[in-house]
Amino acid sequence: MTYGTINSMKAKPGRRDEVVAILLSGADGLRAAGCHLYVVGTAADDDVTVWISEVWESREHHEASLQLPETREAISAAMPMLAGEFTSQEVRVQGGVGV
C-alpha cells in the first residue's frame, strides 16, 4: 500500500513565496528516500496558504525522510516564516496519474 499526505500551512503575510522556495529546494533528494510524488502549490484565493501533496513508498519512508539533513534544514529555515496554522491528512493512495 502506498502512503500519502495532503497538507496545508499558512505563511506569515508576505512570506509565502519564500516558504514555497524553501520547500522546493529540498525536493531533489526525496525520490531516493522513497518519494513518488511531491507537489507544492499555492491557494488561488489567498496569499498565505501553501498546499503540499506527497506520495511515499510507505509511512516509514516518509518518517525517515524527515530525518534527512536537507529536510531538517528546510524545516528550520521555513518555521520562522509560518503562522502556525497547519492541516494534515494521511491517505491510502489508490492510484492515478503520476503515481
C-alpha positions in Angstrom: 0.0 0.0 0.0 1.3 3.4 -0.9 1.2 6.2 1.7 0.3 9.8 1.1 -0.4 13.0 2.8 -2.2 16.2 1.8 -1.1 19.1 3.9 -1.6 22.8 4.2 0.3 25.5 6.0 -0.2 29.2 6.4 2.7 31.6 5.9 3.1 34.9 7.6 1.9 37.7 5.3 4.4 38.4 2.5 6.4 35.2 3.2 4.5 32.6 1.2 6.8 32.6 -1.9 9.9 32.2 0.4 8.3 29.2 2.1 7.5 27.7 -1.3 11.1 28.2 -2.5 12.4 26.5 0.7 10.0 23.6 0.3 11.0 23.1 -3.3 14.8 23.4 -2.6 14.9 20.1 -0.8 12.9 18.1 -3.3 15.8 16.6 -5.2 16.7 14.1 -2.6 13.2 12.9 -1.9 13.0 10.3 -4.8 16.0 8.4 -3.3 14.2 8.5 0.0 11.1 6.7 -1.3 9.0 9.6 -2.5 6.9 9.0 -5.6 5.2 12.4 -5.8 5.9 15.8 -4.1 3.8 18.7 -5.2 3.9 22.2 -3.7 1.1 24.6 -4.6 -0.4 27.8 -3.5 -4.0 28.7 -2.8 -5.7 30.6 -5.6 -7.9 32.5 -3.2 -5.4 33.8 -0.6 -1.8 34.8 -0.4 -0.7 32.9 2.6 -1.8 29.2 2.1 0.6 26.6 0.8 -0.6 23.1 -0.1 1.8 20.0 -0.2 0.7 16.7 -1.6 3.0 13.7 -1.2 3.0 10.0 -2.2 5.5 7.7 -0.5 6.5 4.1 -0.7 5.4 3.7 2.9 4.8 5.7 6.1 8.3 4.6 7.3 9.9 6.1 4.2 8.2 9.4 4.9 9.2 9.4 8.5 12.8 8.6 7.6 12.8 11.5 5.2 12.1 13.9 8.0 15.5 13.0 9.5 17.4 13.8 6.3 19.8 16.8 6.8 18.3 18.7 3.9 14.8 18.1 5.2 15.7 19.3 8.7 17.4 22.3 7.3 14.4 23.3 5.2 12.1 22.9 8.1 14.3 25.1 10.3 14.5 27.8 7.6 10.8 27.8 6.9 9.4 27.7 10.5 10.0 31.4 11.3 8.0 32.3 8.2 5.0 30.3 9.2 1.9 31.5 11.0 1.4 28.2 12.9 -1.7 27.0 11.1 -1.3 23.5 9.7 -3.6 20.8 8.4 -2.6 17.2 7.5 -4.5 14.3 6.2 -3.0 10.8 5.7 -4.4 8.9 2.7 -4.0 5.5 1.2 -3.1 6.1 -2.4 -5.3 4.0 -4.7 -3.8 5.1 -8.0 -3.9 8.0 -10.5 -1.7 9.9 -13.0 1.9 10.2 -11.8 1.9 7.5 -9.2 
